[in-house]
Structures are given as C-alpha cells and as structure tokens.
Amino acid sequence: MKSKITPFLWFEKDADAAIEYYTSIFKDAKKGPINRMPDGQVITGSFELLGQEFMILQGGPASFKFNESISFFVSCKDQAEVDYYWDNLTADGGEESRCGWLKDKYGLSWQIVPEALGTCLGDPDPEKAQRAMKAMMGMKKLIVADLENARDGK
C-alpha cells in the first residue's frame, strides 16, 4: 500500500464554502465527500487540487490560525497562469505579500511561482542570478518579463 500525506485544514466555519471556492479556482479540481452533522453543519470534507488531496475540518473557533509557516506552492508555466492564480486567490479579501506569496480570503498562504523563476535564479552566471534575485525581492506578484530583463541586465 502506498503511503500518502494529505494536508488537513481547520476552518472555523464555512468549510463547504471554502471547498467551493478552491475547486472553482483550480482547473480539474474534484470535490470529495462532505460529512455533516444531523443539523446539516459540516464536520469534515475533502477536495483535490491539481492531483493533491486536501481534507477540511469545520471545527469551530480554533486556538491556531493559518500562518505563513505553511504555504502551498503553485508552479506556473507562464505569466498567464501566474496572473490567473494571483488574481483569483487575492480576490474577495485576499492579501498580496512579497516575492510571489499571498494569502487568500481564508488566510491560507500560497506561493504563485513561474517556472522561469528557477531558470533566472539558477543562471550559471552569478551576477545574472543576483540581478534576478534582487528584482524578485522587490516584487509582490512575480512578473516573468521583469525577472528575465533583470537577469539579462536590461
């Protein structure tokens, strides 16, 4: 049997709305079963985003809140994907942070990262890589053209 690790997220309320929110943003997302109490209140549920399963608990007020020490990394093939995920995850109360990080309206942290970032930061010329790093440090949403231009000294 294959071992599997599944993120398990505690929501104070609105777990069913959170499942709807995430599955509406990610293409090919799947909703799993939602378990409810006799009064209809959600207890647990599951969903899948880009092949990764998530479990969700509607556990009432929590002593522990989401924070940046845990984030979900989304690798984007191009600027259009970066823009799509950035715009959707920051909508309706989400918050931009630095270097491709954001918090969605539920407080979950995400890193929305173009594949080009690895190419720019991993350039074999250390000066080019450093210029790309400096450019990234000044950005909120990562902009591929700006990273590449910085790397190339433009």
Order of alpha helices (4+ residues) and beta strands (2+ residues): beta-alpha-beta-beta-beta-beta-alpha-beta-beta-beta-alpha-alpha-alpha
